[in-house]
């Protein structure tokens, strides 16, 4: 429930994120960090939103991250109207 969020003392769990040029990632409370790539250049091949691709030698892959088909995620326009 959000009505008591400021009194909630449980840690935020931040897991499996790539964080680059974002100094405020861990600013709120005492987060539990699990398998995040933080403060390291992830070596983007393409960063043209919504498509983000990592180079084959990205340190993220050494941590177990996988390339996802970002071009297939999001709004899909259809010629059919429902």
mmCIF file of the N, C-alpha and C atoms, coordinates in Angstrom:
data_MODEL
# 
_entry.id   MODEL 
# 
loop_
_atom_site.group_PDB 
_atom_site.id 
_atom_site.type_symbol 
_atom_site.label_atom_id 
_atom_site.label_alt_id 
_atom_site.label_comp_id 
_atom_site.label_asym_id 
_atom_site.label_entity_id 
_atom_site.label_seq_id 
_atom_site.pdbx_PDB_ins_code 
_atom_site.Cartn_x 
_atom_site.Cartn_y 
_atom_site.Cartn_z 
_atom_site.occupancy 
_atom_site.B_iso_or_equiv 
_atom_site.pdbx_formal_charge 
_atom_site.auth_seq_id 
_atom_site.auth_comp_id 
_atom_site.auth_asym_id 
_atom_site.auth_atom_id 
_atom_site.pdbx_PDB_model_num 
ATOM 1   N N  . UNK A 1 1  ? 0.830   -1.190  0.000   1.00 0.00 ? 1  UNK A N  1 
ATOM 2   C CA . UNK A 1 1  ? 0.000   0.000   0.000   1.00 0.00 ? 1  UNK A CA 1 
ATOM 3   C C  . UNK A 1 1  ? 0.868   1.244   0.000   1.00 0.00 ? 1  UNK A C  1 
ATOM 4   N N  . UNK A 1 2  ? 0.470   2.223   -0.732  1.00 0.00 ? 2  UNK A N  1 
ATOM 5   C CA . UNK A 1 2  ? 1.278   3.429   -0.856  1.00 0.00 ? 2  UNK A CA 1 
ATOM 6   C C  . UNK A 1 2  ? 1.046   4.449   0.258   1.00 0.00 ? 2  UNK A C  1 
ATOM 7   N N  . UNK A 1 3  ? -0.049  4.334   1.005   1.00 0.00 ? 3  UNK A N  1 
ATOM 8   C CA . UNK A 1 3  ? -0.342  5.366   1.997   1.00 0.00 ? 3  UNK A CA 1 
ATOM 9   C C  . UNK A 1 3  ? 0.724   5.447   3.090   1.00 0.00 ? 3  UNK A C  1 
ATOM 10  N N  . UNK A 1 4  ? 1.480   4.372   3.325   1.00 0.00 ? 4  UNK A N  1 
ATOM 11  C CA . UNK A 1 4  ? 2.522   4.405   4.356   1.00 0.00 ? 4  UNK A CA 1 
ATOM 12  C C  . UNK A 1 4  ? 3.921   4.151   3.781   1.00 0.00 ? 4  UNK A C  1 
ATOM 13  N N  . UNK A 1 5  ? 4.105   4.496   2.540   1.00 0.00 ? 5  UNK A N  1 
ATOM 14  C CA . UNK A 1 5  ? 5.382   4.191   1.876   1.00 0.00 ? 5  UNK A CA 1 
ATOM 15  C C  . UNK A 1 5  ? 6.580   4.858   2.552   1.00 0.00 ? 5  UNK A C  1 
ATOM 16  N N  . UNK A 1 6  ? 6.390   6.047   3.101   1.00 0.00 ? 6  UNK A N  1 
ATOM 17  C CA . UNK A 1 6  ? 7.515   6.744   3.734   1.00 0.00 ? 6  UNK A CA 1 
ATOM 18  C C  . UNK A 1 6  ? 7.922   6.099   5.066   1.00 0.00 ? 6  UNK A C  1 
ATOM 19  N N  . UNK A 1 7  ? 7.037   5.320   5.671   1.00 0.00 ? 7  UNK A N  1 
ATOM 20  C CA . UNK A 1 7  ? 7.354   4.627   6.916   1.00 0.00 ? 7  UNK A CA 1 
ATOM 21  C C  . UNK A 1 7  ? 7.855   3.204   6.663   1.00 0.00 ? 7  UNK A C  1 
ATOM 22  N N  . UNK A 1 8  ? 7.794   2.759   5.451   1.00 0.00 ? 8  UNK A N  1 
ATOM 23  C CA . UNK A 1 8  ? 8.211   1.405   5.093   1.00 0.00 ? 8  UNK A CA 1 
ATOM 24  C C  . UNK A 1 8  ? 9.732   1.311   5.186   1.00 0.00 ? 8  UNK A C  1 
ATOM 25  N N  . UNK A 1 9  ? 10.233  0.442   6.030   1.00 0.00 ? 9  UNK A N  1 
ATOM 26  C CA . UNK A 1 9  ? 11.684  0.331   6.229   1.00 0.00 ? 9  UNK A CA 1 
ATOM 27  C C  . UNK A 1 9  ? 12.317  -0.833  5.497   1.00 0.00 ? 9  UNK A C  1 
ATOM 28  N N  . UNK A 1 10 ? 11.508  -1.596  4.755   1.00 0.00 ? 10 UNK A N  1 
ATOM 29  C CA . UNK A 1 10 ? 12.080  -2.703  3.993   1.00 0.00 ? 10 UNK A CA 1 
ATOM 30  C C  . UNK A 1 10 ? 13.010  -2.139  2.911   1.00 0.00 ? 10 UNK A C  1 
ATOM 31  N N  . UNK A 1 11 ? 14.097  -2.853  2.588   1.00 0.00 ? 11 UNK A N  1 
ATOM 32  C CA . UNK A 1 11 ? 14.988  -2.352  1.535   1.00 0.00 ? 11 UNK A CA 1 
ATOM 33  C C  . UNK A 1 11 ? 14.361  -2.509  0.151   1.00 0.00 ? 11 UNK A C  1 
ATOM 34  N N  . UNK A 1 12 ? 14.691  -1.585  -0.714  1.00 0.00 ? 12 UNK A N  1 
ATOM 35  C CA . UNK A 1 12 ? 14.323  -1.741  -2.119  1.00 0.00 ? 12 UNK A CA 1 
ATOM 36  C C  . UNK A 1 12 ? 15.276  -2.758  -2.723  1.00 0.00 ? 12 UNK A C  1 
ATOM 37  N N  . UNK A 1 13 ? 14.761  -3.676  -3.511  1.00 0.00 ? 13 UNK A N  1 
ATOM 38  C CA . UNK A 1 13 ? 15.610  -4.653  -4.178  1.00 0.00 ? 13 UNK A CA 1 
ATOM 39  C C  . UNK A 1 13 ? 15.832  -4.175  -5.604  1.00 0.00 ? 13 UNK A C  1 
ATOM 40  N N  . UNK A 1 14 ? 17.074  -3.924  -5.930  1.00 0.00 ? 14 UNK A N  1 
ATOM 41  C CA . UNK A 1 14 ? 17.461  -3.478  -7.269  1.00 0.00 ? 14 UNK A CA 1 
ATOM 42  C C  . UNK A 1 14 ? 18.302  -4.597  -7.874  1.00 0.00 ? 14 UNK A C  1 
ATOM 43  N N  . UNK A 1 15 ? 17.716  -5.332  -8.816  1.00 0.00 ? 15 UNK A N  1 
ATOM 44  C CA . UNK A 1 15 ? 18.382  -6.522  -9.330  1.00 0.00 ? 15 UNK A CA 1 
ATOM 45  C C  . UNK A 1 15 ? 18.463  -6.508  -10.851 1.00 0.00 ? 15 UNK A C  1 
ATOM 46  N N  . UNK A 1 16 ? 19.630  -6.914  -11.353 1.00 0.00 ? 16 UNK A N  1 
ATOM 47  C CA . UNK A 1 16 ? 19.884  -7.137  -12.776 1.00 0.00 ? 16 UNK A CA 1 
ATOM 48  C C  . UNK A 1 16 ? 19.591  -5.912  -13.639 1.00 0.00 ? 16 UNK A C  1 
ATOM 49  N N  . UNK A 1 17 ? 20.219  -4.797  -13.276 1.00 0.00 ? 17 UNK A N  1 
ATOM 50  C CA . UNK A 1 17 ? 20.080  -3.553  -14.028 1.00 0.00 ? 17 UNK A CA 1 
ATOM 51  C C  . UNK A 1 17 ? 21.424  -3.155  -14.602 1.00 0.00 ? 17 UNK A C  1 
ATOM 52  N N  . UNK A 1 18 ? 21.379  -2.457  -15.718 1.00 0.00 ? 18 UNK A N  1 
ATOM 53  C CA . UNK A 1 18 ? 22.565  -1.804  -16.258 1.00 0.00 ? 18 UNK A CA 1 
ATOM 54  C C  . UNK A 1 18 ? 22.358  -0.322  -16.009 1.00 0.00 ? 18 UNK A C  1 
ATOM 55  N N  . UNK A 1 19 ? 23.228  0.261   -15.208 1.00 0.00 ? 19 UNK A N  1 
ATOM 56  C CA . UNK A 1 19 ? 23.091  1.656   -14.809 1.00 0.00 ? 19 UNK A CA 1 
ATOM 57  C C  . UNK A 1 19 ? 24.322  2.408   -15.300 1.00 0.00 ? 19 UNK A C  1 
ATOM 58  N N  . UNK A 1 20 ? 24.105  3.389   -16.156 1.00 0.00 ? 20 UNK A N  1 
ATOM 59  C CA . UNK A 1 20 ? 25.219  4.131   -16.732 1.00 0.00 ? 20 UNK A CA 1 
ATOM 60  C C  . UNK A 1 20 ? 24.889  5.619   -16.722 1.00 0.00 ? 20 UNK A C  1 
ATOM 61  N N  . UNK A 1 21 ? 25.788  6.389   -16.154 1.00 0.00 ? 21 UNK A N  1 
ATOM 62  C CA . UNK A 1 21 ? 25.618  7.842   -16.043 1.00 0.00 ? 21 UNK A CA 1 
ATOM 63  C C  . UNK A 1 21 ? 24.338  8.189   -15.272 1.00 0.00 ? 21 UNK A C  1 
ATOM 64  N N  . UNK A 1 22 ? 24.142  7.521   -14.167 1.00 0.00 ? 22 UNK A N  1 
ATOM 65  C CA . UNK A 1 22 ? 22.963  7.755   -13.323 1.00 0.00 ? 22 UNK A CA 1 
ATOM 66  C C  . UNK A 1 22 ? 23.417  7.725   -11.868 1.00 0.00 ? 22 UNK A C  1 
ATOM 67  N N  . UNK A 1 23 ? 23.774  8.864   -11.345 1.00 0.00 ? 23 UNK A N  1 
ATOM 68  C CA . UNK A 1 23 ? 24.317  8.938   -9.985  1.00 0.00 ? 23 UNK A CA 1 
ATOM 69  C C  . UNK A 1 23 ? 23.274  8.660   -8.914  1.00 0.00 ? 23 UNK A C  1 
ATOM 70  N N  . UNK A 1 24 ? 22.009  8.759   -9.211  1.00 0.00 ? 24 UNK A N  1 
ATOM 71  C CA . UNK A 1 24 ? 20.965  8.637   -8.194  1.00 0.00 ? 24 UNK A CA 1 
ATOM 72  C C  . UNK A 1 24 ? 20.353  7.240   -8.101  1.00 0.00 ? 24 UNK A C  1 
ATOM 73  N N  . UNK A 1 25 ? 20.950  6.268   -8.694  1.00 0.00 ? 25 UNK A N  1 
ATOM 74  C CA . UNK A 1 25 ? 20.401  4.908   -8.725  1.00 0.00 ? 25 UNK A CA 1 
ATOM 75  C C  . UNK A 1 25 ? 20.144  4.359   -7.328  1.00 0.00 ? 25 UNK A C  1 
ATOM 76  N N  . UNK A 1 26 ? 21.023  4.620   -6.405  1.00 0.00 ? 26 UNK A N  1 
ATOM 77  C CA . UNK A 1 26 ? 20.893  4.044   -5.061  1.00 0.00 ? 26 UNK A CA 1 
ATOM 78  C C  . UNK A 1 26 ? 20.632  5.101   -3.991  1.00 0.00 ? 26 UNK A C  1 
ATOM 79  N N  . UNK A 1 27 ? 20.139  6.256   -4.361  1.00 0.00 ? 27 UNK A N  1 
ATOM 80  C CA . UNK A 1 27 ? 19.964  7.354   -3.406  1.00 0.00 ? 27 UNK A CA 1 
ATOM 81  C C  . UNK A 1 27 ? 18.888  7.144   -2.347  1.00 0.00 ? 27 UNK A C  1 
ATOM 82  N N  . UNK A 1 28 ? 17.862  6.369   -2.613  1.00 0.00 ? 28 UNK A N  1 
ATOM 83  C CA . UNK A 1 28 ? 16.733  6.285   -1.693  1.00 0.00 ? 28 UNK A CA 1 
ATOM 84  C C  . UNK A 1 28 ? 16.858  5.081   -0.766  1.00 0.00 ? 28 UNK A C  1 
ATOM 85  N N  . UNK A 1 29 ? 17.011  5.358   0.493   1.00 0.00 ? 29 UNK A N  1 
ATOM 86  C CA . UNK A 1 29 ? 17.045  4.292   1.489   1.00 0.00 ? 29 UNK A CA 1 
ATOM 87  C C  . UNK A 1 29 ? 18.296  3.446   1.424   1.00 0.00 ? 29 UNK A C  1 
ATOM 88  N N  . UNK A 1 30 ? 18.148  2.210   1.823   1.00 0.00 ? 30 UNK A N  1 
ATOM 89  C CA . UNK A 1 30 ? 19.263  1.260   1.827   1.00 0.00 ? 30 UNK A CA 1 
ATOM 90  C C  . UNK A 1 30 ? 18.892  0.108   0.907   1.00 0.00 ? 30 UNK A C  1 
ATOM 91  N N  . UNK A 1 31 ? 19.171  0.258   -0.369  1.00 0.00 ? 31 UNK A N  1 
ATOM 92  C CA . UNK A 1 31 ? 18.744  -0.785  -1.317  1.00 0.00 ? 31 UNK A CA 1 
ATOM 93  C C  . UNK A 1 31 ? 19.559  -2.062  -1.177  1.00 0.00 ? 31 UNK A C  1 
ATOM 94  N N  . UNK A 1 32 ? 18.930  -3.152  -1.546  1.00 0.00 ? 32 UNK A N  1 
ATOM 95  C CA . UNK A 1 32 ? 19.630  -4.431  -1.647  1.00 0.00 ? 32 UNK A CA 1 
ATOM 96  C C  . UNK A 1 32 ? 20.002  -4.571  -3.118  1.00 0.00 ? 32 UNK A C  1 
ATOM 97  N N  . UNK A 1 33 ? 21.290  -4.565  -3.409  1.00 0.00 ? 33 UNK A N  1 
ATOM 98  C CA . UNK A 1 33 ? 21.775  -4.611  -4.787  1.00 0.00 ? 33 UNK A CA 1 
ATOM 99  C C  . UNK A 1 33 ? 22.134  -6.043  -5.159  1.00 0.00 ? 33 UNK A C  1 
ATOM 100 N N  . UNK A 1 34 ? 21.580  -6.518  -6.275  1.00 0.00 ? 34 UNK A N  1 
ATOM 101 C CA . UNK A 1 34 ? 21.828  -7.893  -6.719  1.00 0.00 ? 34 UNK A CA 1 
ATOM 102 C C  . UNK A 1 34 ? 22.186  -7.872  -8.206  1.00 0.00 ? 34 UNK A C  1 
ATOM 103 N N  . UNK A 1 35 ? 23.406  -8.263  -8.533  1.00 0.00 ? 35 UNK A N  1 
ATOM 104 C CA . UNK A 1 35 ? 23.850  -8.447  -9.924  1.00 0.00 ? 35 UNK A CA 1 
ATOM 105 C C  . UNK A 1 35 ? 23.549  -7.252  -10.829 1.00 0.00 ? 35 UNK A C  1 
ATOM 106 N N  . UNK A 1 36 ? 23.977  -6.059  -10.415 1.00 0.00 ? 36 UNK A N  1 
ATOM 107 C CA . UNK A 1 36 ? 23.809  -4.859  -11.226 1.00 0.00 ? 36 UNK A CA 1 
ATOM 108 C C  . UNK A 1 36 ? 25.145  -4.447  -11.820 1.00 0.00 ? 36 UNK A C  1 
ATOM 109 N N  . UNK A 1 37 ? 25.128  -3.899  -13.013 1.00 0.00 ? 37 UNK A N  1 
ATOM 110 C CA . UNK A 1 37 ? 26.314  -3.313  -13.618 1.00 0.00 ? 37 UNK A CA 1 
ATOM 111 C C  . UNK A 1 37 ? 26.175  -1.808  -13.419 1.00 0.00 ? 37 UNK A C  1 
ATOM 112 N N  . UNK A 1 38 ? 26.949  -1.263  -12.483 1.00 0.00 ? 38 UNK A N  1 
ATOM 113 C CA . UNK A 1 38 ? 26.809  0.143   -12.097 1.00 0.00 ? 38 UNK A CA 1 
ATOM 114 C C  . UNK A 1 38 ? 28.155  0.845   -12.222 1.00 0.00 ? 38 UNK A C  1 
ATOM 115 N N  . UNK A 1 39 ? 28.136  2.022   -12.844 1.00 0.00 ? 39 UNK A N  1 
ATOM 116 C CA . UNK A 1 39 ? 29.339  2.838   -12.915 1.00 0.00 ? 39 UNK A CA 1 
ATOM 117 C C  . UNK A 1 39 ? 30.395  2.336   -13.879 1.00 0.00 ? 39 UNK A C  1 
ATOM 118 N N  . UNK A 1 40 ? 30.046  1.389   -14.711 1.00 0.00 ? 40 UNK A N  1 
ATOM 119 C CA . UNK A 1 40 ? 30.963  0.833   -15.706 1.00 0.00 ? 40 UNK A CA 1 
ATOM 120 C C  . UNK A 1 40 ? 30.337  1.062   -17.077 1.00 0.00 ? 40 UNK A C  1 
ATOM 121 N N  . UNK A 1 41 ? 31.135  1.474   -18.031 1.00 0.00 ? 41 UNK A N  1 
ATOM 122 C CA . UNK A 1 41 ? 30.614  1.667   -19.387 1.00 0.00 ? 41 UNK A CA 1 
ATOM 123 C C  . UNK A 1 41 ? 30.128  0.321   -19.930 1.00 0.00 ? 41 UNK A C  1 
ATOM 124 N N  . UNK A 1 42 ? 28.824  0.196   -20.217 1.00 0.00 ? 42 UNK A N  1 
ATOM 125 C CA . UNK A 1 42 ? 28.299  -1.069  -20.718 1.00 0.00 ? 42 UNK A CA 1 
ATOM 126 C C  . UNK A 1 42 ? 28.616  -1.321  -22.187 1.00 0.00 ? 42 UNK A C  1 
ATOM 127 N N  . UNK A 1 43 ? 29.228  -0.343  -22.843 1.00 0.00 ? 43 UNK A N  1 
ATOM 128 C CA . UNK A 1 43 ? 29.663  -0.457  -24.237 1.00 0.00 ? 43 UNK A CA 1 
ATOM 129 C C  . UNK A 1 43 ? 28.480  -0.667  -25.183 1.00 0.00 ? 43 UNK A C  1 
ATOM 130 N N  . UNK A 1 44 ? 27.674  0.358   -25.309 1.00 0.00 ? 44 UNK A N  1 
ATOM 131 C CA . UNK A 1 44 ? 26.528  0.305   -26.211 1.00 0.00 ? 44 UNK A CA 1 
ATOM 132 C C  . UNK A 1 44 ? 26.980  0.312   -27.664 1.00 0.00 ? 44 UNK A C  1 
ATOM 133 N N  . UNK A 1 45 ? 26.391  -0.534  -28.450 1.00 0.00 ? 45 UNK A N  1 
ATOM 134 C CA . UNK A 1 45 ? 26.593  -0.514  -29.900 1.00 0.00 ? 45 UNK A CA 1 
ATOM 135 C C  . UNK A 1 45 ? 25.599  0.473   -30.507 1.00 0.00 ? 45 UNK A C  1 
ATOM 136 N N  . UNK A 1 46 ? 24.370  0.394   -30.039 1.00 0.00 ? 46 UNK A N  1 
ATOM 137 C CA . UNK A 1 46 ? 23.289  1.270   -30.483 1.00 0.00 ? 46 UNK A CA 1 
ATOM 138 C C  . UNK A 1 46 ? 22.560  1.782   -29.258 1.00 0.00 ? 46 UNK A C  1 
ATOM 139 N N  . UNK A 1 47 ? 22.344  3.071   -29.206 1.00 0.00 ? 47 UNK A N  1 
ATOM 140 C CA . UNK A 1 47 ? 21.526  3.650   -28.145 1.00 0.00 ? 47 UNK A CA 1 
ATOM 141 C C  . UNK A 1 47 ? 20.609  4.666   -28.792 1.00 0.00 ? 47 UNK A C  1 
ATOM 142 N N  . UNK A 1 48 ? 19.713  4.157   -29.602 1.00 0.00 ? 48 UNK A N  1 
ATOM 143 C CA . UNK A 1 48 ? 18.737  4.967   -30.321 1.00 0.00 ? 48 UNK A CA 1 
ATOM 144 C C  . UNK A 1 48 ? 17.372  4.466   -29.850 1.00 0.00 ? 48 UNK A C  1 
ATOM 145 N N  . UNK A 1 49 ? 16.876  5.063   -28.758 1.00 0.00 ? 49 UNK A N  1 
ATOM 146 C CA . UNK A 1 49 ? 15.629  4.583   -28.169 1.00 0.00 ? 49 UNK A CA 1 
ATOM 147 C C  . UNK A 1 49 ? 14.539  4.456   -29.209 1.00 0.00 ? 49 UNK A C  1 
ATOM 148 N N  . UNK A 1 50 ? 13.780  3.415   -29.198 1.00 0.00 ? 50 UNK A N  1 
ATOM 149 C CA . UNK A 1 50 ? 13.670  2.387   -28.169 1.00 0.00 ? 50 UNK A CA 1 
ATOM 150 C C  . UNK A 1 50 ? 14.649  1.235   -28.322 1.00 0.00 ? 50 UNK A C  1 
ATOM 151 N N  . UNK A 1 51 ? 15.532  1.274   -29.313 1.00 0.00 ? 51 UNK A N  1 
ATOM 152 C CA . UNK A 1 51 ? 16.454  0.155   -29.529 1.00 0.00 ? 51 UNK A CA 1 
ATOM 153 C C  . UNK A 1 51 ? 17.790  0.443   -28.852 1.00 0.00 ? 51 UNK A C  1 
ATOM 154 N N  . UNK A 1 52 ? 18.154  -0.438  -27.946 1.00 0.00 ? 52 UNK A N  1 
ATOM 155 C CA . UNK A 1 52 ? 19.430  -0.348  -27.247 1.00 0.00 ? 52 UNK A CA 1 
ATOM 156 C C  . UNK A 1 52 ? 20.120  -1.688  -27.430 1.00 0.00 ? 52 UNK A C  1 
ATOM 157 N N  . UNK A 1 53 ? 21.307  -1.665  -28.001 1.00 0.00 ? 53 UNK A N  1 
ATOM 158 C CA . UNK A 1 53 ? 22.066  -2.911  -28.204 1.00 0.00 ? 53 UNK A CA 1 
ATOM 159 C C  . UNK A 1 53 ? 23.447  -2.744  -27.590 1.00 0.00 ? 53 UNK A C  1 
ATOM 160 N N  . UNK A 1 54 ? 23.936  -3.835  -27.041 1.00 0.00 ? 54 UNK A N  1 
ATOM 161 C CA . UNK A 1 54 ? 25.261  -3.859  -26.450 1.00 0.00 ? 54 UNK A CA 1 
ATOM 162 C C  . UNK A 1 54 ? 26.261  -4.453  -27.433 1.00 0.00 ? 54 UNK A C  1 
ATOM 163 N N  . UNK A 1 55 ? 27.500  -3.956  -27.380 1.00 0.00 ? 55 UNK A N  1 
ATOM 164 C CA . UNK A 1 55 ? 28.550  -4.557  -28.200 1.00 0.00 ? 55 UNK A CA 1 
ATOM 165 C C  . UNK A 1 55 ? 28.819  -5.973  -27.705 1.00 0.00 ? 55 UNK A C  1 
ATOM 166 N N  . UNK A 1 56 ? 29.350  -6.807  -28.561 1.00 0.00 ? 56 UNK A N  1 
ATOM 167 C CA . UNK A 1 56 ? 29.610  -8.209  -28.206 1.00 0.00 ? 56 UNK A CA 1 
ATOM 168 C C  . UNK A 1 56 ? 30.600  -8.357  -27.057 1.00 0.00 ? 56 UNK A C  1 
ATOM 169 N N  . UNK A 1 57 ? 31.474  -7.352  -26.851 1.00 0.00 ? 57 UNK A N  1 
ATOM 170 C CA . UNK A 1 57 ? 32.461  -7.423  -25.773 1.00 0.00 ? 57 UNK A CA 1 
ATOM 171 C C  . UNK A 1 57 ? 32.027  -6.644  -24.525 1.00 0.00 ? 57 UNK A C  1 
ATOM 172 N N  . UNK A 1 58 ? 30.731  -6.374  -24.402 1.00 0.00 ? 58 UNK A N  1 
ATOM 173 C CA . UNK A 1 58 ? 30.199  -5.647  -23.239 1.00 0.00 ? 58 UNK A CA 1 
ATOM 174 C C  . UNK A 1 58 ? 30.450  -6.423  -21.949 1.00 0.00 ? 58 UNK A C  1 
ATOM 175 N N  . UNK A 1 59 ? 30.847  -5.731  -20.880 1.00 0.00 ? 59 UNK A N  1 
ATOM 176 C CA . UNK A 1 59 ? 31.024  -6.415  -19.594 1.00 0.00 ? 59 UNK A CA 1 
ATOM 177 C C  . UNK A 1 59 ? 29.705  -6.964  -19.043 1.00 0.00 ? 59 UNK A C  1 
ATOM 178 N N  . UNK A 1 60 ? 28.578  -6.489  -19.539 1.00 0.00 ? 60 UNK A N  1 
ATOM 179 C CA . UNK A 1 60 ? 27.277  -6.986  -19.085 1.00 0.00 ? 60 UNK A CA 1 
ATOM 180 C C  . UNK A 1 60 ? 27.107  -8.468  -19.425 1.00 0.00 ? 60 UNK A C  1 
ATOM 181 N N  . UNK A 1 61 ? 27.630  -8.893  -20.560 1.00 0.00 ? 61 UNK A N  1 
ATOM 182 C CA . UNK A 1 61 ? 27.496  -10.297 -20.951 1.00 0.00 ? 61 UNK A CA 1 
ATOM 183 C C  . UNK A 1 61 ? 28.290  -11.203 -20.023 1.00 0.00 ? 61 UNK A C  1 
ATOM 184 N N  . UNK A 1 62 ? 29.405  -10.707 -19.493 1.00 0.00 ? 62 UNK A N  1 
ATOM 185 C CA . UNK A 1 62 ? 30.205  -11.494 -18.553 1.00 0.00 ? 62 UNK A CA 1 
ATOM 186 C C  . UNK A 1 62 ? 29.462  -11.715 -17.241 1.00 0.00 ? 62 UNK A C  1 
ATOM 187 N N  . UNK A 1 63 ? 28.468  -10.839 -16.962 1.00 0.00 ? 63 UNK A N  1 
ATOM 188 C CA . UNK A 1 63 ? 27.659  -10.968 -15.752 1.00 0.00 ? 63 UNK A CA 1 
ATOM 189 C C  . UNK A 1 63 ? 26.419  -11.825 -15.990 1.00 0.00 ? 63 UNK A C  1 
ATOM 190 N N  . UNK A 1 64 ? 26.208  -12.254 -17.227 1.00 0.00 ? 64 UNK A N  1 
ATOM 191 C CA . UNK A 1 64 ? 25.063  -13.102 -17.523 1.00 0.00 ? 64 UNK A CA 1 
ATOM 192 C C  . UNK A 1 64 ? 23.905  -12.400 -18.223 1.00 0.00 ? 64 UNK A C  1 
ATOM 193 N N  . UNK A 1 65 ? 24.054  -11.105 -18.517 1.00 0.00 ? 65 UNK A N  1 
ATOM 194 C CA . UNK A 1 65 ? 23.006  -10.408 -19.257 1.00 0.00 ? 65 UNK A CA 1 
ATOM 195 C C  . UNK A 1 65 ? 22.917  -10.981 -20.662 1.00 0.00 ? 65 UNK A C  1 
ATOM 196 N N  . UNK A 1 66 ? 21.737  -10.934 -21.241 1.00 0.00 ? 66 UNK A N  1 
ATOM 197 C CA . UNK A 1 66 ? 21.511  -11.414 -22.597 1.00 0.00 ? 66 UNK A CA 1 
ATOM 198 C C  . UNK A 1 66 ? 20.946  -10.277 -23.438 1.00 0.00 ? 66 UNK A C  1 
ATOM 199 N N  . UNK A 1 67 ? 21.296  -10.276 -24.706 1.00 0.00 ? 67 UNK A N  1 
ATOM 200 C CA . UNK A 1 67 ? 20.736  -9.284  -25.636 1.00 0.00 ? 67 UNK A CA 1 
ATOM 201 C C  . UNK A 1 67 ? 19.257  -9.610  -25.838 1.00 0.00 ? 67 UNK A C  1 
ATOM 202 N N  . UNK A 1 68 ? 18.410  -8.628  -25.731 1.00 0.00 ? 68 UNK A N  1 
ATOM 203 C CA . UNK A 1 68 ? 16.979  -8.856  -25.935 1.00 0.00 ? 68 UNK A CA 1 
ATOM 204 C C  . UNK A 1 68 ? 16.551  -8.163  -27.223 1.00 0.00 ? 68 UNK A C  1 
ATOM 205 N N  . UNK A 1 69 ? 15.517  -8.664  -27.871 1.00 0.00 ? 69 UNK A N  1 
ATOM 206 C CA . UNK A 1 69 ? 15.050  -8.045  -29.114 1.00 0.00 ? 69 UNK A CA 1 
ATOM 207 C C  . UNK A 1 69 ? 14.240  -6.776  -28.818 1.00 0.00 ? 69 UNK A C  1 
ATOM 208 N N  . UNK A 1 70 ? 14.914  -5.691  -28.473 1.00 0.00 ? 70 UNK A N  1 
ATOM 209 C CA . UNK A 1 70 ? 14.241  -4.460  -28.066 1.00 0.00 ? 70 UNK A CA 1 
ATOM 210 C C  . UNK A 1 70 ? 13.313  -3.921  -29.142 1.00 0.00 ? 70 UNK A C  1 
ATOM 211 N N  . UNK A 1 71 ? 13.630  -4.186  -30.400 1.00 0.00 ? 71 UNK A N  1 
ATOM 212 C CA . UNK A 1 71 ? 12.788  -3.693  -31.489 1.00 0.00 ? 71 UNK A CA 1 
ATOM 213 C C  . UNK A 1 71 ? 11.420  -4.373  -31.504 1.00 0.00 ? 71 UNK A C  1 
ATOM 214 N N  . UNK A 1 72 ? 11.288  -5.478  -30.774 1.00 0.00 ? 72 UNK A N  1 
ATOM 215 C CA . UNK A 1 72 ? 10.009  -6.201  -30.723 1.00 0.00 ? 72 UNK A CA 1 
ATOM 216 C C  . UNK A 1 72 ? 9.210   -5.877  -29.459 1.00 0.00 ? 72 UNK A C  1 
ATOM 217 N N  . UNK A 1 73 ? 9.700   -4.938  -28.661 1.00 0.00 ? 73 UNK A N  1 
ATOM 218 C CA . UNK A 1 73 ? 9.054   -4.590  -27.405 1.00 0.00 ? 73 UNK A CA 1 
ATOM 219 C C  . UNK A 1 73 ? 8.346   -3.249  -27.554 1.00 0.00 ? 73 UNK A C  1 
ATOM 220 N N  . UNK A 1 74 ? 7.144   -3.148  -27.018 1.00 0.00 ? 74 UNK A N  1 
ATOM 221 C CA . UNK A 1 74 ? 6.429   -1.878  -27.030 1.00 0.00 ? 74 UNK A CA 1 
ATOM 222 C C  . UNK A 1 74 ? 5.190   -1.920  -27.895 1.00 0.00 ? 74 UNK A C  1 
ATOM 223 N N  . UNK A 1 75 ? 4.723   -0.755  -28.258 1.00 0.00 ? 75 UNK A N  1 
ATOM 224 C CA . UNK A 1 75 ? 3.502   -0.606  -29.032 1.00 0.00 ? 75 UNK A CA 1 
ATOM 225 C C  . UNK A 1 75 ? 3.683   -1.176  -30.435 1.00 0.00 ? 75 UNK A C  1 
ATOM 226 N N  . UNK A 1 76 ? 2.730   -1.988  -30.848 1.00 0.00 ? 76 UNK A N  1 
ATOM 227 C CA . UNK A 1 76 ? 2.748   -2.552  -32.196 1.00 0.00 ? 76 UNK A CA 1 
ATOM 228 C C  . UNK A 1 76 ? 1.530   -2.016  -32.925 1.00 0.00 ? 76 UNK A C  1 
ATOM 229 N N  . UNK A 1 77 ? 1.764   -1.289  -33.984 1.00 0.00 ? 77 UNK A N  1 
ATOM 230 C CA . UNK A 1 77 ? 0.664   -0.743  -34.759 1.00 0.00 ? 77 UNK A CA 1 
ATOM 231 C C  . UNK A 1 77 ? 0.140   -1.799  -35.699 1.00 0.00 ? 77 UNK A C  1 
ATOM 232 N N  . UNK A 1 78 ? -1.161  -1.882  -35.777 1.00 0.00 ? 78 UNK A N  1 
ATOM 233 C CA . UNK A 1 78 ? -1.803  -2.870  -36.609 1.00 0.00 ? 78 UNK A CA 1 
ATOM 234 C C  . UNK A 1 78 ? -2.668  -2.173  -37.635 1.00 0.00 ? 78 UNK A C  1 
ATOM 235 N N  . UNK A 1 79 ? -2.782  -2.773  -38.815 1.00 0.00 ? 79 UNK A N  1 
ATOM 236 C CA . UNK A 1 79 ? -3.635  -2.197  -39.835 1.00 0.00 ? 79 UNK A CA 1 
ATOM 237 C C  . UNK A 1 79 ? -5.106  -2.480  -39.543 1.00 0.00 ? 79 UNK A C  1 
ATOM 238 N N  . UNK A 1 80 ? -5.367  -3.529  -38.791 1.00 0.00 ? 80 UNK A N  1 
ATOM 239 C CA . UNK A 1 80 ? -6.742  -3.876  -38.426 1.00 0.00 ? 80 UNK A CA 1 
ATOM 240 C C  . UNK A 1 80 ? -7.216  -2.979  -37.304 1.00 0.00 ? 80 UNK A C  1 
ATOM 241 N N  . UNK A 1 81 ? -8.460  -2.597  -37.357 1.00 0.00 ? 81 UNK A N  1 
ATOM 242 C CA . UNK A 1 81 ? -9.054  -1.869  -36.227 1.00 0.00 ? 81 UNK A CA 1 
ATOM 243 C C  . UNK A 1 81 ? -10.049 -2.786  -35.558 1.00 0.00 ? 81 UNK A C  1 
ATOM 244 N N  . UNK A 1 82 ? -10.028 -2.794  -34.273 1.00 0.00 ? 82 UNK A N  1 
ATOM 245 C CA . UNK A 1 82 ? -10.934 -3.682  -33.523 1.00 0.00 ? 82 UNK A CA 1 
ATOM 246 C C  . UNK A 1 82 ? -12.169 -2.967  -33.122 1.00 0.00 ? 82 UNK A C  1 
# 
